[in-house]
Amino acid sequence: MKKIIIVRHGQTNANVEGRTQGQINTPLNKMGVEQARKTGEFIKNNFSISEAWSSDLLRTQTTAENISKNFKTTKLIREMSFGDWENNLFEDLAKNSTELVNEYINATDKFKAPNGESFQNLFDRASEFIKLLNFENDNEVLIVSHGGFMRVLITFLLDLPKKNLLNFQFENCSISEIIVKNNNLDNSNIENKERNISSNISLILKSVNYTDHLNNLK
């Protein structure tokens, strides 16, 4: 049985301040480093990671280093680019760009920050990323990414309507787990053309936004 373990990066000062980070490089703060350490301990004690991926941004790579010493990086699983919005307080954006912020909050198809990405851009990146995963292998895969992209990735993996990304929320260093089951059907050669996953594969969301391993942190 294959397992996909998806982790959001640890806390940054931008998270605390309510700033849009997008694709700017922000380091973990003291709490974020401790969150990453605790997450690494938990995953090492409960999973046997044989394949690991991280966004190439600093906050995700630092988190991944606490979990696995051998991981690949890719721009495909970066956070959404917010373009001109990056490193701005979200409350200021809400005051100055109310209509566009509402489109973002509601994940509308027409949302796109000035010089940034749309939600469709994220779904396209998710589609490209999962081509890198072998769903036939019975291994445990770690993915360290960002809250916004994780909402899209899990929605995409589970083949849910795009609007369902609004149903997911991820805390810093939360752990979500997807189980991949091979149903051994005769039509195993048929693929979902959009997701590039054989029809004999079932993906089950076992846990989402798990944070019990962080309970003792203040």
C-alpha positions as CSV (number, residue, x, y, z in Angstrom):
1,M,0.0,0.0,0.0
2,K,1.3,3.4,-0.9
3,K,1.0,6.4,1.5
4,I,1.4,10.1,0.7
5,I,2.3,12.2,3.7
6,I,1.8,15.9,3.0
7,V,3.3,18.5,5.4
8,R,2.9,22.2,5.5
9,H,6.1,24.2,6.4
10,G,6.7,25.5,9.9
11,Q,5.8,29.0,11.1
12,T,7.4,32.1,9.8
13,N,7.2,35.7,11.0
14,A,5.1,36.5,8.0
15,N,2.5,33.9,9.1
16,V,2.3,35.6,12.5
17,E,2.1,39.0,11.0
18,G,-0.6,38.1,8.5
19,R,1.6,38.8,5.5
20,T,1.2,37.2,2.1
21,Q,4.4,35.2,1.4
22,G,3.6,33.6,-1.9
23,Q,7.0,32.7,-3.5
24,I,9.2,35.1,-1.6
25,N,11.9,33.3,0.5
26,T,11.1,33.7,4.2
27,P,12.9,31.7,7.0
28,L,11.2,29.7,9.7
29,N,11.1,31.6,13.0
30,K,12.0,30.0,16.4
31,M,8.6,28.4,16.7
32,G,8.7,27.2,13.1
33,V,12.1,25.5,13.7
34,E,10.7,23.7,16.8
35,Q,7.6,22.7,14.9
36,A,9.7,21.2,12.1
37,R,11.8,19.3,14.7
38,K,8.7,17.8,16.4
39,T,7.2,17.0,13.0
40,G,10.4,15.2,12.0
41,E,10.4,13.1,15.2
42,F,6.7,12.1,14.7
43,I,7.1,11.1,11.1
44,K,10.3,9.2,11.7
45,N,8.5,7.3,14.5
46,N,5.4,6.5,12.5
47,F,6.3,6.3,8.8
48,S,9.1,4.8,6.7
49,I,9.7,7.5,4.2
50,S,11.5,6.3,1.1
51,E,10.8,9.2,-1.3
52,A,10.6,12.9,-0.3
53,W,9.8,16.1,-2.2
54,S,9.9,19.7,-1.1
55,S,9.1,23.0,-2.6
56,D,12.4,24.8,-3.4
57,L,11.6,27.7,-1.1
58,L,13.6,28.2,2.1
59,R,10.7,27.6,4.6
60,T,9.8,24.3,3.1
61,Q,13.4,23.1,2.6
62,T,14.2,23.8,6.3
63,T,11.1,21.9,7.3
64,A,12.0,19.0,5.1
65,E,15.5,18.8,6.4
66,N,14.1,18.0,9.8
67,I,12.2,15.1,8.4
68,S,14.3,13.5,5.7
69,K,18.0,14.0,4.8
70,N,17.3,12.9,1.2
71,F,14.7,14.9,-0.7
72,K,14.2,16.4,-4.1
73,T,13.1,20.0,-4.6
74,T,10.7,21.3,-7.3
75,K,9.2,24.7,-8.2
76,L,6.0,22.8,-9.1
77,I,4.8,22.6,-5.4
78,R,5.6,26.2,-4.5
79,E,2.9,28.4,-3.0
80,M,0.8,30.5,-5.3
81,S,2.6,33.5,-6.6
82,F,0.8,36.6,-5.4
83,G,2.9,38.9,-7.6
84,D,2.6,42.5,-6.5
85,W,0.7,41.4,-3.4
86,E,3.6,39.5,-1.9
87,N,5.0,40.7,1.5
88,N,1.9,42.8,2.1
89,L,-0.4,42.6,5.1
90,F,-3.6,40.8,4.1
91,E,-5.7,43.3,6.1
92,D,-4.3,46.1,4.0
93,L,-5.0,44.2,0.8
94,A,-8.6,43.6,2.0
95,K,-9.1,47.3,2.4
96,N,-7.4,48.4,-0.8
97,S,-8.4,45.6,-3.2
98,T,-11.7,44.4,-1.6
99,E,-13.3,42.9,-4.8
100,L,-10.1,41.0,-5.8
101,V,-9.6,39.8,-2.2
102,N,-13.1,38.5,-2.2
103,E,-12.4,36.6,-5.4
104,Y,-9.4,35.0,-3.7
105,I,-11.3,34.1,-0.6
106,N,-14.0,32.4,-2.7
107,A,-11.4,30.8,-5.1
108,T,-13.1,32.1,-8.2
109,D,-11.9,31.1,-11.6
110,K,-11.1,34.7,-12.5
111,F,-8.9,35.5,-9.5
112,K,-5.4,36.5,-10.3
113,A,-3.3,38.8,-8.1
114,P,-1.5,41.6,-10.1
115,N,1.4,39.8,-11.8
116,G,0.6,36.7,-9.9
117,E,-1.0,33.3,-10.5
118,S,-4.5,32.0,-10.8
119,F,-6.0,29.0,-9.1
120,Q,-5.9,27.3,-12.5
121,N,-2.2,27.8,-12.6
122,L,-1.9,25.9,-9.3
123,F,-4.1,23.0,-10.6
124,D,-1.8,22.9,-13.7
125,R,1.2,22.7,-11.5
126,A,-0.4,19.9,-9.4
127,S,-1.1,18.0,-12.6
128,E,2.6,18.3,-13.6
129,F,3.8,17.3,-10.2
130,I,1.9,14.1,-9.8
131,K,3.4,12.9,-13.1
132,L,6.6,12.6,-11.0
133,L,5.0,10.1,-8.6
134,N,4.6,6.4,-9.3
135,F,1.3,5.4,-7.9
136,E,2.0,1.7,-8.5
137,N,4.8,1.6,-6.0
138,D,4.0,0.5,-2.4
139,N,6.1,3.1,-0.6
140,E,5.7,6.1,1.7
141,V,6.2,9.5,0.0
142,L,6.7,12.8,1.8
143,I,5.6,16.1,0.3
144,V,6.5,19.3,2.1
145,S,4.7,22.3,0.6
146,H,2.5,25.3,1.4
147,G,-1.0,25.8,2.7
148,G,-2.5,27.2,-0.5
149,F,-0.9,24.7,-2.8
150,M,-1.8,21.8,-0.5
151,R,-5.5,22.8,-0.8
152,V,-5.2,22.5,-4.5
153,L,-3.0,19.4,-4.5
154,I,-5.4,17.4,-2.3
155,T,-8.4,18.5,-4.2
156,F,-6.7,17.4,-7.4
157,L,-5.5,14.1,-6.1
158,L,-9.0,13.2,-4.8
159,D,-10.5,14.2,-8.1
160,L,-12.9,16.7,-6.3
161,P,-14.5,19.7,-8.0
162,K,-12.1,22.6,-8.0
163,K,-14.3,24.6,-5.6
164,N,-13.7,22.0,-2.9
165,L,-10.3,23.5,-2.2
166,L,-12.2,25.9,0.1
167,N,-13.0,22.9,2.3
168,F,-9.4,22.5,3.4
169,Q,-7.3,24.4,5.8
170,F,-3.7,23.6,7.0
171,E,-1.9,24.7,10.1
172,N,1.9,25.1,10.1
173,C,3.6,21.7,10.2
174,S,0.3,19.9,10.0
175,I,0.3,16.4,8.6
176,S,-2.2,15.0,6.1
177,E,-2.1,11.4,4.9
178,I,-3.5,9.9,1.7
179,I,-3.6,6.1,1.2
180,V,-3.3,4.8,-2.4
181,K,-5.0,1.5,-3.0
182,N,-4.6,-0.6,-6.1
183,N,-8.0,-2.2,-6.9
184,N,-6.5,-4.7,-9.4
185,L,-9.3,-4.0,-12.0
186,D,-9.2,-5.3,-15.5
187,N,-9.2,-1.8,-16.9
188,S,-6.0,-0.8,-15.2
189,N,-4.6,0.6,-18.4
190,I,-7.3,3.2,-18.6
191,E,-6.2,6.6,-17.1
192,N,-7.9,9.7,-15.9
193,K,-6.4,11.9,-18.6
194,E,-6.4,15.0,-16.4
195,R,-4.9,13.4,-13.4
196,N,-2.7,10.8,-15.1
197,I,-3.7,8.2,-12.5
198,S,-4.9,4.7,-13.6
199,S,-8.5,4.0,-13.0
200,N,-7.6,1.0,-10.8
201,I,-6.1,3.4,-8.2
202,S,-8.2,4.6,-5.3
203,L,-7.0,7.5,-3.2
204,I,-8.4,7.8,0.4
205,L,-7.9,10.8,2.7
206,K,-7.0,9.1,6.0
207,S,-6.2,12.2,8.0
208,V,-6.1,16.0,7.3
209,N,-4.4,18.8,9.2
210,Y,-3.2,16.6,12.0
211,T,-1.4,18.6,14.7
212,D,-1.4,16.6,17.9
213,H,2.3,16.1,17.6
214,L,2.6,19.9,18.3
215,N,0.4,20.0,21.4
216,N,3.3,20.7,23.8
217,L,4.6,23.7,21.9
218,K,3.7,27.2,23.0
